[in-house]
Amino acid sequence: MERLLELYRQWRGEEPANVQQIPGGGSNRTYFRFTDSEGQTVVGVIGTSRDEDHAFIYLTEHFTRKKLPVPRILATSDDQLRYLQTDLGSTSLFDAIRGGREAGGRYTLKEQELLRRTIRELPNVQIRGARGLDYSNCYPQAEFDVDSVLFDLNYFKYCFLKATELDFHELKLEADFRLFAKDLTTDLGNPVPQVESFLYRDFQARNVMLDHDGNPWFIDYQGGRKGPYYYDVASFLWQASAKYPHKLRRELVYEYYNSLKNYTEVPPVRHFVSRLTLFVLFRTLQVLGAYGFRGYFEQKKHFIESIPPAIQNLRELLASATVFHYPYLMDVLRRLTELPQFQQIDAVASRADGYKTTDLNPYKAHPADGPATFSKYDAQGPLVVKVYSFSYRKGIPEDESGNGGGYVFDCRSTHNPGRYEPYKKLTGLDEPVIRFLEDDGEILTFLDSVYRLADAHVRRYIQRGFTSLMFSFGCTGGQHRSVYSAQHLAEHIHEKFGIEVRICHREQGITQTLEAQK
């Protein structure tokens, strides 16, 4: 500490008026906030690894020359184990979106905007930050390669998989690991030439600081290296504890994709999503390895509690297993998710109206909640919109308000994912089905017309003081296209008009209420 104080005195020319140690998260570095006689603050850092500190200092100075949103290095010691940097304040993105995280993934519009700003800025660091960067200064290695992938996959195998005592064939698993590593490090089939990019590696909400205007600033990139930009998107958006809902996660992926276009030529959407899915799987296994080591071996409760949501992420990924071509690895992972110790996840409140879920899918109703139906709406009060999905085989839903049922839309003209085996047990709320429908595109064209009609009708009903309006979407089984359409129209109306919207996926036994915005 005395040597850090001496560095401050040399830089500032006076003693600090106040010194306060500040939390360092999971870092092995120690941080202090120095305040001078005029109330100005800087952050002092004491590191334990010269190579790691050198990587951070080099990268920061390089990014500063590129005018990227990172702290500035003000002074360094000769051995680079101590340095001073500008103070970015005390508000991290992790802290700013705590409310949405603790509410089980119900993020406010303000929190969603902070996430959008952050993901839009990421390509700036990855692409512009890579230009002219000397990767020999990176630590512990210069590039994302097959060896680094295999290291992380074996970390998962030894620190997590073996700890579960699941039986598996070492050589068969190793063969799929090598194939997986090759696919992650070679972008075959991409019609766009690969662009050099900086892989942040530890891109997470804790490593993003927010200024007074809510703009993101980036820290803790000292483990970065040359590598594919997909990795950071997967790391950020599929962080298990964040509990980002599917719709928000999809929107943030497209925010990133559209922002990336400002810095480089991008691959087609289908190729981008396919590549991203590979990195989501890799990142999920990497995280489970870390949780296994910290939880099973170091007995840290927080990491043990983080395992079930990470396993749930893995379950959802395996539902789209047609993307993955590693049969033995897929078999092992499926058996892993079926182990008894990962079947019980405490029920959490996911809606203010008392709706519960026994897993981490916010749309699956608890069986105890009874049949999926709405109580008769009292005609006194503001407009409430009800949106149904249904199967034509079982008839069009009745309108309990007595108003005749409103609009009924037939989704059967659009491409049906239910015709294909991987999707037969899923619904329009599940990520693989959503990707199928949106990649195909027919459902998006269909809904564009629905949105225009619905917007005009809702707006007019509000003007006239009406209290009830109903939309229904039907398809063959009431499982895929109708569920997707009903959910998306409901969320569209709620976001645009801020009114209460009640959703009923009749054949799935699911109800949900989107509360009116205050």
C-alpha positions as CSV (number, residue, x, y, z in Angstrom):
1,M,0.0,0.0,0.0
2,E,2.8,2.4,0.8
3,R,4.3,2.0,-2.7
4,L,0.9,2.8,-4.2
5,L,0.7,5.9,-2.0
6,E,4.1,6.9,-3.2
7,L,3.0,6.5,-6.9
8,Y,0.0,8.8,-6.1
9,R,2.2,11.4,-4.5
10,Q,4.5,11.4,-7.5
11,W,1.6,11.8,-9.9
12,R,-0.5,14.3,-7.9
13,G,2.2,16.1,-6.1
14,E,0.4,15.9,-2.7
15,E,-0.9,13.5,-0.1
16,P,-4.5,12.2,-0.8
17,A,-7.1,13.8,1.5
18,N,-8.8,10.4,1.8
19,V,-8.2,6.8,0.9
20,Q,-11.0,4.2,0.7
21,Q,-10.6,0.5,-0.3
22,I,-13.3,-0.5,-2.8
23,P,-14.6,-4.0,-3.6
24,G,-12.8,-5.8,-6.3
25,G,-15.4,-8.5,-7.1
26,G,-13.7,-11.8,-8.0
27,S,-10.5,-10.1,-9.0
28,N,-7.1,-10.9,-7.3
29,R,-6.3,-7.2,-7.6
30,T,-6.9,-4.7,-4.7
31,Y,-8.6,-1.4,-5.5
32,F,-8.5,2.0,-3.6
33,R,-10.2,5.3,-4.3
34,F,-8.0,8.3,-3.7
35,T,-9.6,11.7,-3.1
36,D,-7.6,14.9,-3.4
37,S,-8.0,18.2,-1.6
38,E,-10.4,19.4,-4.3
39,G,-12.7,16.4,-4.1
40,Q,-11.4,14.8,-7.3
41,T,-11.0,11.0,-7.3
42,V,-8.9,8.4,-9.0
43,V,-8.6,4.7,-8.5
44,G,-5.3,3.0,-7.4
45,V,-4.7,-0.7,-8.2
46,I,-2.4,-3.2,-6.6
47,G,-1.9,-6.3,-8.8
48,T,-0.3,-9.7,-8.1
49,S,0.7,-10.7,-11.7
50,R,2.9,-8.4,-13.7
51,D,1.9,-10.1,-17.0
52,E,-1.8,-9.7,-16.3
53,D,-1.3,-6.0,-15.2
54,H,0.8,-5.4,-18.3
55,A,-1.9,-6.8,-20.5
56,F,-4.5,-4.5,-18.9
57,I,-2.3,-1.4,-19.1
58,Y,-1.3,-2.1,-22.8
59,L,-4.9,-2.8,-23.8
60,T,-6.2,0.3,-22.0
61,E,-3.7,2.6,-23.6
62,H,-4.4,1.1,-27.0
63,F,-8.2,1.5,-26.5
64,T,-7.8,5.0,-25.2
65,R,-6.0,6.0,-28.5
66,K,-9.0,4.5,-30.3
67,K,-11.2,6.7,-28.1
68,L,-13.1,3.7,-26.8
69,P,-15.1,3.9,-23.5
70,V,-12.5,2.6,-21.1
71,P,-10.7,4.2,-18.1
72,R,-7.4,6.1,-18.8
73,I,-4.1,5.0,-17.2
74,L,-2.7,8.0,-15.3
75,A,0.5,6.5,-13.8
76,T,2.2,3.2,-13.5
77,S,5.0,1.8,-11.3
78,D,8.2,0.6,-12.9
79,D,7.2,-3.1,-12.3
80,Q,3.6,-2.4,-13.4
81,L,2.2,-4.1,-10.3
82,R,0.7,-0.7,-9.2
83,Y,-1.1,1.8,-11.4
84,L,-3.6,4.7,-11.2
85,Q,-6.6,5.0,-13.5
86,T,-9.5,7.3,-13.9
87,D,-12.5,6.7,-11.6
88,L,-15.6,5.5,-13.5
89,G,-17.7,5.7,-10.4
90,S,-19.5,3.0,-8.4
91,T,-22.5,2.0,-10.5
92,S,-22.0,-1.1,-12.6
93,L,-24.6,-2.4,-15.1
94,F,-24.9,-5.4,-12.8
95,D,-26.1,-3.1,-10.0
96,A,-28.3,-1.0,-12.3
97,I,-30.3,-4.0,-13.5
98,R,-30.5,-5.8,-10.1
99,G,-34.3,-5.2,-9.9
100,G,-35.0,-7.1,-13.1
101,R,-32.7,-9.9,-12.1
102,E,-34.2,-10.3,-8.7
103,A,-37.7,-10.2,-10.2
104,G,-36.9,-13.3,-12.1
105,G,-36.2,-11.6,-15.4
106,R,-38.9,-8.9,-15.5
107,Y,-36.7,-6.0,-16.6
108,T,-38.2,-2.5,-16.8
109,L,-38.0,-0.4,-20.0
110,K,-35.1,1.6,-18.4
111,E,-33.2,-1.6,-17.5
112,Q,-33.7,-2.9,-21.1
113,E,-32.4,0.3,-22.5
114,L,-29.2,0.1,-20.5
115,L,-28.7,-3.5,-21.8
116,R,-29.3,-2.2,-25.4
117,R,-26.8,0.6,-25.0
118,T,-24.2,-1.9,-23.8
119,I,-24.7,-4.5,-26.4
120,R,-24.7,-1.8,-29.2
121,E,-21.3,-0.5,-27.9
122,L,-19.6,-4.0,-27.8
123,P,-18.7,-4.2,-31.5
124,N,-17.0,-0.8,-31.2
125,V,-14.5,-2.4,-28.7
126,Q,-14.3,-5.7,-30.6
127,I,-13.7,-4.4,-34.1
128,R,-12.2,-1.0,-33.8
129,G,-10.3,-2.1,-30.7
130,A,-8.7,-4.9,-32.8
131,R,-7.2,-2.6,-35.4
132,G,-3.5,-2.2,-34.8
133,L,-3.5,-4.2,-31.6
134,D,-0.3,-6.2,-30.8
135,Y,-1.7,-9.5,-29.4
136,S,1.6,-10.5,-28.1
137,N,0.8,-8.3,-25.1
138,C,-2.3,-10.4,-24.2
139,Y,-2.4,-12.7,-21.2
140,P,-2.3,-15.6,-20.7
141,Q,-2.4,-16.2,-24.5
142,A,-2.7,-14.2,-27.7
143,E,-5.4,-16.0,-29.5
144,F,-8.5,-18.2,-29.1
145,D,-7.5,-21.5,-30.5
146,V,-8.1,-25.3,-30.4
147,D,-5.9,-25.8,-27.4
148,S,-7.7,-23.1,-25.3
149,V,-11.1,-24.6,-26.3
150,L,-10.0,-28.1,-25.3
151,F,-8.7,-26.8,-22.0
152,D,-12.1,-25.4,-21.1
153,L,-14.0,-28.5,-22.3
154,N,-11.8,-30.7,-20.2
155,Y,-12.2,-28.3,-17.3
156,F,-16.0,-29.0,-17.7
157,K,-15.3,-32.7,-17.8
158,Y,-13.1,-33.0,-14.8
159,C,-14.6,-30.3,-12.5
160,F,-18.2,-30.8,-13.3
161,L,-19.1,-33.9,-15.3
162,K,-17.0,-36.3,-13.2
163,A,-18.3,-34.8,-10.0
164,T,-21.8,-35.8,-10.9
165,E,-20.7,-39.4,-11.2
166,L,-22.4,-39.7,-14.6
167,D,-21.0,-42.7,-16.6
168,F,-19.4,-41.8,-20.0
169,H,-16.8,-43.1,-22.4
170,E,-13.7,-40.9,-22.2
171,L,-12.4,-41.5,-25.8
172,K,-15.8,-41.0,-27.5
173,L,-16.3,-37.8,-25.6
174,E,-12.8,-36.6,-26.4
175,A,-13.4,-37.2,-30.1
176,D,-16.5,-35.0,-30.0
177,F,-14.6,-32.4,-28.0
178,R,-12.0,-32.2,-30.8
179,L,-14.7,-31.8,-33.5
180,F,-16.4,-29.2,-31.4
181,A,-13.1,-27.3,-30.9
182,K,-12.4,-27.4,-34.7
183,D,-15.9,-26.0,-35.5
184,L,-15.5,-23.1,-32.9
185,T,-12.2,-22.0,-34.3
186,T,-12.9,-22.3,-38.1
187,D,-15.9,-20.4,-39.5
188,L,-16.6,-22.7,-42.5
189,G,-19.5,-21.8,-44.8
190,N,-19.3,-18.1,-44.0
191,P,-19.8,-16.2,-47.3
192,V,-18.2,-13.1,-45.6
193,P,-14.4,-13.0,-45.1
194,Q,-13.5,-13.3,-41.4
195,V,-12.7,-10.0,-39.8
196,E,-10.1,-9.7,-37.1
197,S,-11.8,-9.0,-33.7
198,F,-10.9,-8.6,-30.1
199,L,-12.4,-11.2,-27.8
200,Y,-13.2,-9.6,-24.5
201,R,-13.6,-13.0,-22.9
202,D,-15.1,-11.9,-19.5
203,F,-17.8,-9.7,-20.9
204,Q,-20.5,-9.5,-18.2
205,A,-22.6,-6.9,-16.5
206,R,-20.2,-6.7,-13.6
207,N,-17.5,-5.4,-16.0
208,V,-19.5,-2.6,-17.4
209,M,-19.7,0.7,-15.5
210,L,-22.3,3.4,-16.1
211,D,-21.8,7.1,-16.2
212,H,-24.4,9.7,-15.0
213,D,-26.1,9.5,-18.4
214,G,-26.3,5.7,-18.4
215,N,-23.6,5.3,-21.0
216,P,-21.5,2.1,-20.7
217,W,-17.7,2.1,-19.9
218,F,-15.8,-1.2,-20.0
219,I,-13.3,-2.6,-17.5
220,D,-11.6,-6.0,-16.7
221,Y,-10.7,-7.0,-20.3
222,Q,-7.1,-8.1,-19.3
223,G,-7.9,-11.7,-20.3
224,G,-8.9,-10.6,-23.8
225,R,-7.2,-12.0,-27.0
226,K,-7.8,-12.3,-30.7
227,G,-10.9,-14.3,-31.3
228,P,-14.5,-14.6,-32.7
229,Y,-16.9,-11.9,-31.6
230,Y,-19.7,-14.5,-31.0
231,Y,-18.0,-15.6,-27.7
232,D,-18.7,-12.3,-26.0
233,V,-22.4,-12.2,-27.1
234,A,-22.9,-15.7,-25.7
235,S,-21.1,-14.8,-22.5
236,F,-23.2,-11.7,-21.9
237,L,-26.7,-12.8,-22.9
238,W,-26.7,-16.4,-21.7
239,Q,-25.3,-15.7,-18.2
240,A,-27.5,-18.0,-16.2
241,S,-28.1,-15.7,-13.2
242,A,-29.3,-12.8,-15.4
243,K,-32.5,-14.7,-16.3
244,Y,-33.1,-12.7,-19.5
245,P,-36.4,-13.6,-21.0
246,H,-36.3,-15.1,-24.5
247,K,-37.9,-12.1,-26.2
248,L,-35.5,-9.6,-24.6
249,R,-32.5,-11.9,-25.4
250,R,-33.5,-12.1,-29.1
251,E,-33.9,-8.3,-29.3
252,L,-30.5,-7.8,-27.8
253,V,-28.9,-10.3,-30.3
254,Y,-30.4,-8.3,-33.1
255,E,-29.3,-5.0,-31.5
256,Y,-25.8,-6.4,-31.6
257,Y,-26.1,-7.7,-35.1
258,N,-27.3,-4.4,-36.4
259,S,-24.7,-2.5,-34.5
260,L,-22.0,-4.8,-35.9
261,K,-23.0,-3.7,-39.4
262,N,-21.6,-0.3,-38.6
263,Y,-18.1,-1.7,-38.2
264,T,-17.7,-4.6,-40.6
265,E,-19.4,-6.7,-43.2
266,V,-21.7,-9.3,-41.4
267,P,-22.6,-12.8,-42.3
268,P,-26.3,-13.6,-43.2
269,V,-28.6,-13.8,-40.2
270,R,-29.0,-17.6,-40.4
271,H,-25.2,-18.2,-40.4
272,F,-24.8,-15.7,-37.6
273,V,-27.4,-17.4,-35.4
274,S,-26.0,-20.8,-36.1
275,R,-22.5,-19.8,-35.2
276,L,-23.7,-18.0,-32.1
277,T,-25.6,-21.1,-30.9
278,L,-22.3,-23.1,-31.0
279,F,-20.7,-20.5,-28.7
280,V,-23.7,-20.5,-26.4
281,L,-23.2,-24.2,-25.9
282,F,-19.4,-23.8,-25.4
283,R,-19.9,-21.0,-22.9
284,T,-22.5,-23.0,-21.0
285,L,-20.1,-25.9,-20.6
286,Q,-17.3,-23.5,-19.6
287,V,-19.5,-21.9,-17.0
288,L,-20.6,-25.3,-15.6
289,G,-16.9,-26.2,-15.2
290,A,-16.3,-23.1,-13.2
291,Y,-19.4,-23.7,-11.1
292,G,-18.3,-27.3,-10.5
293,F,-14.8,-26.2,-9.3
294,R,-16.0,-23.3,-7.1
295,G,-19.1,-25.2,-5.8
296,Y,-18.2,-28.9,-5.6
297,F,-14.5,-28.6,-4.8
298,E,-14.3,-25.2,-2.9
299,Q,-17.8,-25.7,-1.4
300,K,-18.9,-22.1,-2.2
301,K,-22.7,-22.0,-1.8
302,H,-23.2,-19.2,-4.4
303,F,-21.8,-21.3,-7.2
304,I,-23.7,-24.4,-6.2
305,E,-26.9,-22.3,-6.3
306,S,-26.0,-21.1,-9.8
307,I,-25.9,-24.6,-11.2
308,P,-29.7,-25.3,-11.7
309,P,-30.3,-22.2,-13.9
310,A,-27.2,-23.1,-16.0
311,I,-28.5,-26.6,-16.4
312,Q,-31.8,-25.1,-17.5
313,N,-30.0,-23.1,-20.1
314,L,-28.4,-26.3,-21.3
315,R,-31.8,-28.0,-21.5
316,E,-33.1,-25.3,-23.7
317,L,-30.1,-25.5,-26.0
318,L,-30.5,-29.3,-26.4
319,A,-34.0,-28.7,-27.6
320,S,-32.4,-27.3,-30.7
321,A,-29.9,-30.1,-31.0
322,T,-30.3,-30.2,-34.8
323,V,-27.7,-27.4,-34.9
324,F,-25.1,-29.6,-33.1
325,H,-23.3,-32.5,-34.9
326,Y,-21.7,-34.2,-31.9
327,P,-23.8,-37.2,-31.2
328,Y,-22.0,-38.7,-28.2
329,L,-21.6,-35.3,-26.5
330,M,-25.3,-34.6,-27.0
331,D,-26.1,-38.0,-25.5
332,V,-23.9,-37.2,-22.4
333,L,-25.4,-33.7,-22.0
334,R,-29.0,-35.0,-22.2
335,R,-28.3,-37.6,-19.6
336,L,-26.7,-34.9,-17.5
337,T,-29.8,-32.7,-17.5
338,E,-31.9,-35.7,-16.5
339,L,-30.0,-36.5,-13.3
340,P,-32.2,-36.4,-10.2
341,Q,-30.2,-33.7,-8.5
342,F,-31.0,-31.2,-11.3
343,Q,-34.7,-31.9,-11.6
344,Q,-35.9,-29.9,-8.6
345,I,-35.8,-26.2,-9.0
346,D,-37.5,-24.1,-6.4
347,A,-40.7,-22.6,-7.7
348,V,-40.4,-18.8,-8.1
349,A,-43.0,-16.1,-8.5
350,S,-42.8,-15.0,-12.1
351,R,-45.9,-12.7,-12.3
352,A,-47.4,-10.2,-9.9
353,D,-50.7,-12.0,-10.2
354,G,-49.3,-15.0,-8.3
355,Y,-48.6,-17.2,-11.3
356,K,-45.8,-19.7,-10.5
357,T,-43.4,-21.8,-12.5
358,T,-41.6,-25.0,-11.4
359,D,-38.8,-24.4,-13.9
360,L,-37.1,-21.3,-15.3
361,N,-39.3,-21.0,-18.3
362,P,-41.4,-17.9,-17.5
363,Y,-44.3,-19.1,-19.6
364,K,-45.0,-22.6,-18.3
365,A,-47.9,-22.6,-15.8
366,H,-47.8,-24.6,-12.6
367,P,-50.4,-27.5,-12.7
368,A,-51.9,-26.3,-9.5
369,D,-53.0,-23.1,-11.1
370,G,-55.9,-24.9,-12.7
371,P,-57.1,-24.6,-16.3
372,A,-55.9,-21.8,-18.5
373,T,-58.9,-19.4,-18.6
374,F,-59.7,-15.8,-17.6
375,S,-62.3,-14.8,-15.1
376,K,-65.1,-12.7,-16.5
377,Y,-63.9,-9.1,-16.9
378,D,-65.7,-6.4,-15.0
379,A,-66.8,-3.8,-17.5
380,Q,-65.8,-0.8,-15.3
381,G,-62.3,0.6,-15.8
382,P,-59.7,1.0,-18.5
383,L,-59.3,-1.1,-21.6
384,V,-58.0,-4.7,-21.1
385,V,-57.0,-6.7,-24.1
386,K,-57.3,-10.5,-24.0
387,V,-55.2,-12.6,-26.5
388,Y,-55.8,-16.3,-27.0
389,S,-54.0,-19.1,-28.9
390,F,-56.1,-22.1,-29.8
391,S,-56.5,-25.2,-31.9
392,Y,-59.2,-25.1,-34.6
393,R,-59.8,-28.8,-33.8
394,K,-61.2,-27.7,-30.4
395,G,-63.1,-24.6,-31.6
396,I,-62.7,-20.9,-31.3
397,P,-62.4,-19.5,-27.7
398,E,-65.6,-18.0,-26.2
399,D,-65.6,-14.4,-25.2
400,E,-66.7,-14.3,-21.6
401,S,-67.3,-10.5,-21.7
402,G,-70.3,-11.1,-24.0
403,N,-68.8,-8.8,-26.7
404,G,-68.7,-11.4,-29.4
405,G,-65.0,-12.4,-29.5
406,G,-63.2,-9.7,-31.5
407,Y,-60.7,-10.7,-34.1
408,V,-59.8,-14.3,-35.0
409,F,-56.7,-14.9,-37.1
410,D,-55.9,-18.1,-38.9
411,C,-52.1,-18.9,-38.8
412,R,-52.4,-22.1,-40.8
413,S,-51.1,-20.5,-44.0
414,T,-47.6,-20.1,-42.5
415,H,-44.8,-22.7,-42.3
416,N,-45.6,-25.2,-39.5
417,P,-42.6,-26.3,-37.3
418,G,-44.8,-29.0,-35.9
419,R,-44.2,-31.1,-39.0
420,Y,-40.6,-31.7,-38.0
421,E,-39.5,-34.1,-35.3
422,P,-37.2,-31.7,-33.3
423,Y,-40.1,-29.3,-32.6
424,K,-43.0,-31.6,-32.0
425,K,-42.8,-31.5,-28.2
426,L,-42.0,-27.8,-28.1
427,T,-44.3,-24.7,-28.3
428,G,-44.2,-21.3,-29.8
429,L,-42.7,-20.0,-26.5
430,D,-39.6,-22.2,-26.9
431,E,-36.4,-20.7,-28.4
432,P,-35.9,-23.4,-31.1
433,V,-39.4,-22.9,-32.5
434,I,-39.1,-19.1,-32.3
435,R,-35.8,-19.3,-34.3
436,F,-37.5,-21.6,-36.9
437,L,-40.4,-19.3,-37.4
438,E,-38.4,-16.1,-37.5
439,D,-35.7,-17.6,-39.8
440,D,-38.4,-18.8,-42.1
441,G,-40.0,-15.3,-42.1
442,E,-43.6,-16.1,-43.1
443,I,-44.9,-15.5,-39.6
444,L,-43.2,-12.1,-39.4
445,T,-44.9,-10.9,-42.6
446,F,-48.2,-12.3,-41.3
447,L,-47.9,-10.4,-38.0
448,D,-46.9,-7.1,-39.7
449,S,-50.5,-6.9,-41.1
450,V,-51.9,-8.0,-37.7
451,Y,-50.0,-5.3,-35.8
452,R,-51.3,-2.5,-38.1
453,L,-54.9,-3.7,-37.7
454,A,-54.6,-4.2,-34.0
455,D,-52.9,-0.9,-33.3
456,A,-55.6,1.1,-35.0
457,H,-58.3,-0.9,-33.2
458,V,-56.7,-0.6,-29.7
459,R,-56.1,3.1,-30.2
460,R,-59.8,3.7,-31.2
461,Y,-61.1,1.6,-28.3
462,I,-59.1,3.7,-25.9
463,Q,-60.4,6.9,-27.4
464,R,-64.0,5.7,-27.1
465,G,-63.6,4.4,-23.5
466,F,-64.3,0.8,-24.2
467,T,-63.1,-1.7,-21.6
468,S,-62.6,-5.1,-23.4
469,L,-61.1,-6.2,-26.6
470,M,-60.2,-9.8,-27.7
471,F,-57.8,-11.3,-30.3
472,S,-57.5,-15.0,-31.0
473,F,-55.0,-16.9,-33.1
474,G,-55.7,-20.4,-34.3
475,C,-53.6,-23.1,-35.9
476,T,-53.8,-26.9,-36.4
477,G,-52.8,-27.9,-32.9
478,G,-52.7,-24.6,-31.0
479,Q,-49.1,-25.3,-30.1
480,H,-46.6,-23.5,-32.4
481,R,-47.7,-20.8,-34.8
482,S,-50.7,-19.6,-32.8
483,V,-48.8,-19.5,-29.5
484,Y,-46.0,-17.5,-31.1
485,S,-48.4,-15.1,-32.7
486,A,-50.6,-14.6,-29.6
487,Q,-47.5,-14.0,-27.3
488,H,-45.9,-11.5,-29.7
489,L,-49.1,-9.5,-30.3
490,A,-49.8,-9.4,-26.6
491,E,-46.3,-8.1,-25.9
492,H,-46.5,-5.6,-28.8
493,I,-49.7,-4.1,-27.5
494,H,-48.4,-4.0,-23.9
495,E,-45.2,-2.3,-24.9
496,K,-46.8,0.2,-27.3
497,F,-49.9,1.2,-25.3
498,G,-48.9,0.3,-21.7
499,I,-52.3,-1.2,-21.0
500,E,-53.2,-4.5,-19.2
501,V,-53.0,-7.5,-21.6
502,R,-54.1,-11.0,-20.5
503,I,-52.7,-13.9,-22.5
504,C,-54.2,-17.4,-22.6
505,H,-52.5,-20.2,-24.5
506,R,-55.6,-22.4,-24.2
507,E,-54.2,-25.8,-25.4
508,Q,-51.0,-25.4,-23.3
509,G,-52.8,-24.6,-20.1
510,I,-50.9,-21.3,-19.7
511,T,-52.2,-17.9,-18.6
512,Q,-50.2,-14.7,-18.1
513,T,-51.1,-11.1,-17.3
514,L,-49.0,-8.2,-18.4
515,E,-49.9,-5.5,-15.9
516,A,-50.8,-2.0,-17.0
517,Q,-47.9,0.4,-16.7
518,K,-48.3,3.0,-14.1
